[in-house]
Amino acid sequence: MPYNINTVERMPVYKAIRHGNLRYIVRLPRAWNAGRQSIRTFAREEDARVFADQCLSRRGTALERFNTLPPIEQAKVAVSLELLDWDINRFDQIVRQELNRRKLMHSRTISKAVTEFLLAKEMAGKSKEYISMLKSTLMTFANSKTGMQMAFITADHVRRHVWENNWKNSSRRTRWVEFCTFFDWCLKRGYVTHNIVKDVECPVAEKTVTQCLSVDDAKRLLELAQAVDPDILCHLSIMLFAGLRPTEASRVTWFDMKDGHIRIIPTLAKTRRNRWVTINATLAEFLKRPGPLPCPQFQERLKALRDKLQIPWQNDILRHTFVSYSIPMLGMTQTALEAGHSESVLIEHYRKLATKADAERFWAIRPQSFKS
């Protein structure tokens, strides 16, 4: 059957800047030129497209190409034809599926595929934070490949985006996982032939040592908050003495507190499950002076306090502090329930992080005992 550009595929035309001018490039396959690279440059896209189409049409008929093959390759073709005689209907079905798949691949740009993917995740009920994180990564990538079809996205494009930056390996690994999720989704819908992200080496995340605030640093932080920015105190104490995650605390209101517990509803929880966190005696003392919940611009205001104190800080250190000082007092099982963790996570990251003596001092903190 003669080659048909409209039904199979077209040779890609690339844009490039040459001596300050936009040019259109056609790269001929090395197999067409005895393994040597052949590139033609044009000032107009129309001229480049005409040249690319002419090159495809000049490849000749299947018989002409067969006659140019070495004897060993001709033998392979002959064996393939014999196999086809056994199941020609199945072969015809495979060819039609392949042509339809190629049409689908060439009809989806990276931007359109990303938009469909994000919509699918939203309809699946994924959290807003997760979708926002995916959107930030994938839209940045798509905007750098405006108009490019999914069929022409390569593993090298992903590798450069993930590796050629100043991110830490933990951030690179997160981006790699996000890309892998996206291309798995594209693979299921026929937009790509395989998950190209798996051809990119997965970054190894650095192991971080979990840290918690010392009892003295916790007192200093609470004392400064009460003196400089008292409206932040309720929000801060909920994170420090109830161990809520930042996203959980940012949505908790006074209406979520009832019968001595803070209810974390599934839409707020990382695990997407109900959780009831006990309002212990220490937290209850700090909640006696009502403040705005959630506190507006909490992270910015907390950073201002941290900068004044110059204490060591780590992401989620308030939650780490709660868990560390809860284990000696409540045990692994109860602490896991309160924090929404598994016991295995606690054993790996928090075991022996705080002594019982320090835990007793921590839970003895009261608003009037900052300086004691």
Secondary structure, DSSP 8 states (H G I E B T S, - for coil): ----TTTS-----EEEEETTEEEEEEEE-GGGGTT--EEEEESSHHHHHHHHHHHHHTT--HHHHHHTS-HHHHHHHHHHHHHHHH-HHHHHHHHHHHHHHHHHHHH-BHHHHHHHHHHHHHHTT--HHHHHHHHHHHHHHHHTTTT-BGGG--HHHHHHHHHSSS--HHHHHHHHHHHHHHHHHHHHTTSSSS-GGGGS--------------HHHHHHHHHHHHHH-GGGHHHHHHHHHH---HHHHTT--GGGEETTEEEE-TTTSTTSS-EEEE--HHHHHHTSS---SS-TTHHHHHHHHHHHHT----TTHHHHHHHHHHHHHHHHHHHHHHHT--HHHHHHHTTTSS-HHHHHHHHT--GGGTT-
